[in-house]
Amino acid sequence: MKKNDTIFKDQEGIIQQLTEEQQSILKTMDKWIKAVTTTDPDTVVKLYAEDAVFWGTVSPFLRTTPEGTKDYFEHFMRLEHLNAIYYKPMVRVYDDIAVNSGYYTFFYEKDGKMMNIPARYTFVYRKNRDGEWKIIDHHSSAVPQNG
């Protein structure tokens, strides 16, 4: 274990040793979750690179422009009391590219009932000149009911 490495324990108790770069990806993921559930679509879109490609959890359409990504989140973020958690992140870092795959569940209210959308995700990030990780590819799909 290196000096700046951290032990990460996920919600199921699985322990991972994370490097400083892996930690920065999880901080970026935290920022994305917070933006999707508490702010506005413009804030979310700023987390994506200009050339990002995005498959949304509840849409059949591939988004290839910032305007397309914003359109998706304008609709998605209208879900009442939207909240989310992510778990089992598997972070790999390759110089200025990183991949984070795992699960998240979105929670929202509909007709007075709490609903949820369990999904799996893959985010691919590229570090920009300012040292920020930007999402360049994001795929999300609902977890199949029967596996």
C-alpha positions in Angstrom: 0.0 0.0 0.0 1.4 3.4 -1.0 1.4 6.5 1.3 -1.7 8.1 -0.3 -3.7 4.9 -0.9 -7.0 4.5 0.9 -9.0 1.6 1.9 -12.6 1.8 0.5 -15.4 -0.4 1.9 -18.5 -0.5 -0.2 -22.0 -1.0 1.0 -21.7 -4.7 0.9 -18.5 -4.7 2.9 -16.2 -5.5 0.0 -12.8 -3.8 0.7 -10.7 -2.3 -2.0 -7.4 -0.5 -1.8 -7.7 2.7 -3.8 -4.9 4.8 -5.2 -5.1 8.6 -5.1 -6.2 8.6 -8.8 -9.0 6.1 -8.1 -10.1 8.2 -5.1 -10.3 11.2 -7.4 -12.6 9.3 -9.8 -14.9 8.4 -6.9 -15.0 12.0 -5.8 -16.0 12.9 -9.4 -18.7 10.2 -9.2 -19.9 11.8 -5.9 -20.0 15.2 -7.7 -22.1 13.6 -10.5 -24.6 12.0 -8.1 -25.0 15.3 -6.2 -25.5 17.3 -9.4 -28.1 14.9 -10.8 -30.1 14.8 -7.6 -29.8 18.4 -6.3 -29.0 20.9 -9.0 -29.9 21.6 -12.6 -29.2 20.0 -15.9 -26.6 22.6 -16.8 -24.5 21.7 -13.8 -24.6 18.0 -14.8 -23.7 18.7 -18.4 -20.5 20.6 -17.3 -19.2 17.3 -15.9 -19.2 15.8 -19.5 -16.6 16.6 -22.2 -17.9 18.4 -25.3 -17.5 15.3 -27.3 -19.0 12.9 -24.8 -21.3 10.0 -25.8 -24.1 9.1 -23.4 -26.7 6.3 -23.2 -29.2 7.3 -20.5 -30.9 4.8 -18.1 -34.4 5.6 -19.2 -34.0 6.5 -22.8 -33.5 4.5 -26.0 -31.5 7.4 -27.6 -27.7 7.9 -27.8 -26.8 11.4 -26.9 -23.7 12.8 -28.7 -23.9 16.5 -28.0 -24.1 18.6 -24.8 -27.6 19.7 -25.9 -28.7 16.1 -26.2 -27.3 15.3 -22.7 -29.0 18.3 -21.3 -32.3 17.3 -22.8 -32.0 13.9 -21.2 -31.4 15.4 -17.7 -34.0 18.0 -18.1 -36.6 15.2 -18.3 -34.9 12.8 -15.9 -34.4 15.4 -13.2 -38.1 16.1 -13.1 -38.7 12.9 -11.2 -40.0 13.9 -7.8 -37.7 13.6 -4.8 -34.9 12.1 -7.0 -32.1 10.6 -5.1 -29.4 8.0 -5.9 -26.7 5.8 -4.4 -23.9 4.0 -6.2 -22.2 0.8 -5.1 -19.6 -1.8 -6.1 -17.5 0.7 -8.1 -14.7 -0.8 -10.0 -12.3 2.0 -10.9 -9.4 1.5 -13.3 -7.0 4.3 -14.2 -4.8 4.3 -17.3 -2.8 7.6 -17.4 -5.3 10.3 -18.4 -8.2 7.8 -19.0 -10.2 6.2 -16.2 -13.1 3.7 -16.2 -15.6 3.3 -13.4 -18.2 0.5 -13.7 -20.7 -0.5 -11.1 -24.3 -0.2 -10.0 -26.5 2.7 -8.9 -30.1 2.9 -7.9 -32.2 5.9 -8.5 -35.1 6.6 -6.1 -38.1 8.9 -6.8 -41.7 9.5 -5.8 -44.6 8.8 -8.1 -48.2 9.1 -7.0 -47.2 9.1 -3.4 -45.2 5.9 -3.7 -41.4 5.5 -3.6 -40.1 4.0 -6.8 -36.6 2.8 -7.7 -34.6 2.1 -10.8 -31.7 -0.2 -10.2 -29.2 0.2 -13.0 -25.6 -0.6 -14.0 -23.2 1.9 -15.3 -19.9 2.5 -17.0 -18.3 6.0 -17.0 -15.2 6.6 -19.0 -13.3 9.8 -18.0 -10.4 11.7 -19.6 -8.3 14.1 -17.5 -8.2 17.6 -19.1 -5.4 20.1 -19.1 -6.7 21.6 -15.9 -6.4 18.2 -14.2 -10.2 17.7 -14.0 -11.8 14.4 -14.9 -14.5 14.9 -17.6 -16.9 12.2 -18.7 -16.3 11.1 -22.3 -18.5 8.1 -22.4 -21.4 7.1 -20.1 -23.6 4.0 -20.5 -26.4 3.3 -18.1 -29.0 0.6 -18.3 -31.7 -0.8 -16.0 -30.7 -4.1 -14.4 -32.7 -6.9 -16.0 -35.3 -8.3 -13.7 -34.4 -12.0 -14.4 -30.8 -12.9 -14.8 
